[in-house]
Structures are given as structure tokens and as C-alpha cells.
């Protein structure tokens, strides 16, 4: 049995604490969702849902809560139940649509499932690092962690959404 040992190179220092995957993924996910081809159901943690509902409110949009009793298994192997889900009016590359994203009560970056990408017409070309949605091709955007993300705030006509997603914005309410 051969054994090896490590001889550090000149100037080598022990590694410092590296941020966890969740900390890295949450660095810039406002208005974004990670395209995850291994995800069967779109999901995100409560923190992301709260932030997303807030910025959508600022745009005059309101997500709709729905029941969700699904369970998720993440990298640590633990099974986590959803505490509900939200239907979000979104725009990806100018194409409007509605995405249902389950909510889990733990740190979890926003993950867009294969079905969610399919529903929005997302085509990802990793070889060319391009993303196409209804013939609108753009460079693939990535987080610092290297994960591909899609912007959810690149809307077409917001008025295309059904009334359930629209809120009255300041100055638009009838004064009586």
C-alpha cells in the first residue's frame, strides 16, 4: 500500500473559511432565478420569496399563494417539506409568463426546474453560453458561483397579466 504526504509549496498557507454554497448563491438573486436542470419542481427559501414579493409589489404586481405539499431532498440528503408555493408573474427576455415556485422554510436559493424552463420556452446552449427565449438570444448570465441565472424582471407588456396579478399602484386608484 503506497502512502503519500503533502509537501506544501513555498508561501503556502492553510485555507481560510470559504463561504457556503448558500451564501455564495444568495449574493445576487434579486429578480433572478437559477436555471437548474436537475430540479423537478421550482423551489426557493422563505427569504427569497419575501424579497421577491416586495420588489414585485414595487412594480405593481402581486404573486398569488397556492397550496403545495411536496417534499424536497437537497444536497445534504434531508427531506424538507414545502410550506406552500407562489405563482409569480414574470418576464424572461421579454416573454411574460407565470412561474409556480414552492417555498421551503430554510435557506435555499431560487431554483427554476426543467418544467419551469420549458413552460417559459427557455433554451440554454452551454456550448455557446447563450440563452434563447422565443427567438430572443442573449449571453448566459451567471452568478459568481458559476450557476446560470435568468432574470425574472424583463417583462413585455405588464398589462398582459391577468387581473389577479395586478395591484393598484400609487396614483391609479379612483378617489371618492
C-alpha positions in Angstrom: 0.0 0.0 0.0 1.5 3.3 -1.1 1.2 6.3 1.1 1.7 9.9 0.1 2.3 13.0 2.1 1.8 16.7 1.3 4.8 19.0 0.9 3.4 22.5 0.8 4.9 24.8 -1.8 6.8 27.9 -0.7 4.5 30.5 0.7 1.6 28.1 1.2 -0.9 29.0 3.9 -3.9 27.0 5.2 -7.1 27.8 3.5 -9.4 30.4 5.1 -13.1 29.8 5.6 -14.8 29.5 2.3 -18.4 30.8 2.1 -21.0 28.1 2.0 -22.9 27.3 -1.3 -26.0 29.1 0.0 -24.1 32.2 1.0 -22.5 32.3 -2.5 -25.8 31.7 -4.3 -27.6 34.4 -2.3 -25.1 37.1 -3.3 -27.3 38.5 -6.1 -30.6 36.7 -6.7 -32.9 39.7 -6.5 -35.1 39.4 -9.6 -33.3 36.3 -10.7 -33.7 32.5 -10.5 -31.0 29.8 -11.0 -31.6 27.5 -14.0 -31.3 24.0 -12.5 -31.7 21.2 -15.0 -31.6 18.7 -12.1 -34.6 20.3 -10.3 -38.0 18.7 -10.9 -40.0 21.5 -9.1 -39.1 25.1 -8.9 -38.3 26.0 -5.3 -36.7 28.7 -3.1 -36.3 29.5 0.6 -38.6 31.9 2.5 -36.0 34.8 2.4 -36.1 34.8 -1.5 -39.9 34.6 -1.6 -40.2 37.6 0.8 -37.7 39.7 -1.2 -39.4 38.8 -4.5 -42.9 39.7 -3.2 -41.5 43.0 -2.1 -39.9 44.1 -5.4 -42.9 42.8 -7.3 -45.1 45.0 -5.1 -43.0 48.0 -6.1 -43.7 47.1 -9.7 -47.5 47.0 -9.1 -47.5 43.1 -9.3 -48.7 40.7 -6.7 -47.9 37.0 -6.6 -50.6 34.5 -5.7 -50.2 32.0 -2.9 -51.2 28.4 -3.6 -51.1 25.1 -1.7 -48.1 22.9 -2.1 -47.5 19.7 -0.2 -44.4 18.5 -2.0 -41.2 17.4 -0.3 -37.6 18.2 -1.5 -34.3 16.5 -1.0 -31.3 18.7 -1.2 -27.6 18.0 -1.3 -27.4 17.2 2.4 -29.9 14.3 1.9 -32.5 15.7 4.3 -36.1 15.8 3.2 -37.7 19.3 3.6 -41.5 19.8 3.2 -42.8 22.8 1.2 -44.8 25.3 3.3 -46.7 26.5 0.3 -46.0 27.9 -3.2 -46.3 31.2 -5.0 -47.4 31.9 -8.6 -45.2 34.7 -9.8 -45.9 36.9 -12.9 -42.5 37.1 -14.5 -40.8 38.2 -17.7 -37.8 36.4 -19.1 -36.2 38.0 -22.2 -39.4 40.0 -22.8 -41.7 36.9 -22.6 -44.3 37.1 -19.9 -45.4 34.1 -18.0 -46.3 32.7 -14.6 -44.0 30.5 -12.6 -45.0 28.5 -9.6 -42.2 28.3 -7.1 -42.5 26.2 -3.9 -41.4 27.7 -0.6 -39.3 25.9 1.9 -38.6 27.3 5.4 -34.8 27.1 5.1 -32.0 28.8 3.2 -32.5 27.7 -0.4 -31.5 29.7 -3.5 -34.2 30.2 -6.1 -34.1 27.1 -8.4 -36.0 27.0 -11.7 -37.0 23.5 -12.7 -36.8 21.9 -16.1 -40.6 22.2 -16.3 -40.5 25.9 -15.5 -37.9 26.5 -18.1 -39.9 24.5 -20.6 -43.1 26.5 -19.8 -41.3 29.7 -20.5 -39.6 28.5 -23.7 -36.1 28.7 -22.3 -33.4 27.1 -24.4 -29.9 27.0 -22.9 -26.9 26.5 -25.1 -24.0 25.8 -22.8 -21.5 25.3 -25.6 -22.1 28.8 -26.9 -23.1 30.2 -23.5 -26.3 31.6 -24.9 -29.9 31.6 -23.7 -32.8 31.8 -26.1 -36.4 32.6 -25.3 -38.8 32.9 -28.2 -36.0 33.7 -30.7 -34.5 36.3 -28.3 -30.9 35.2 -27.8 -28.7 36.6 -25.1 -25.5 35.8 -23.4 -25.9 33.4 -20.5 -25.7 35.3 -17.2 -24.0 33.6 -14.3 -23.7 34.2 -10.6 -20.2 34.5 -9.1 -20.6 30.8 -8.2 -20.9 29.9 -11.9 -24.6 28.9 -11.8 -26.6 30.2 -14.8 -29.4 32.6 -13.8 -32.4 34.0 -15.6 -33.8 37.5 -14.9 -37.5 37.4 -13.9 -38.0 41.2 -14.4 -37.5 41.5 -18.1 -41.2 42.0 -18.8 -43.1 42.5 -22.1 -46.3 44.4 -21.6 -47.2 44.1 -17.9 -50.9 44.6 -18.8 -50.7 41.1 -20.4 -51.1 39.6 -16.9 -54.5 38.6 -15.6 -56.1 40.9 -13.0 -55.2 38.5 -10.2 -51.5 39.6 -10.5 -52.0 43.3 -10.8 -52.2 45.7 -7.9 -53.3 49.3 -7.8 -50.2 51.5 -7.8 -50.0 54.9 -6.2 -52.0 57.5 -8.1 -54.1 55.0 -10.0 -56.9 54.4 -7.5 -60.2 56.2 -8.0 -60.6 58.8 -5.4 -64.1 59.1 -4.0 
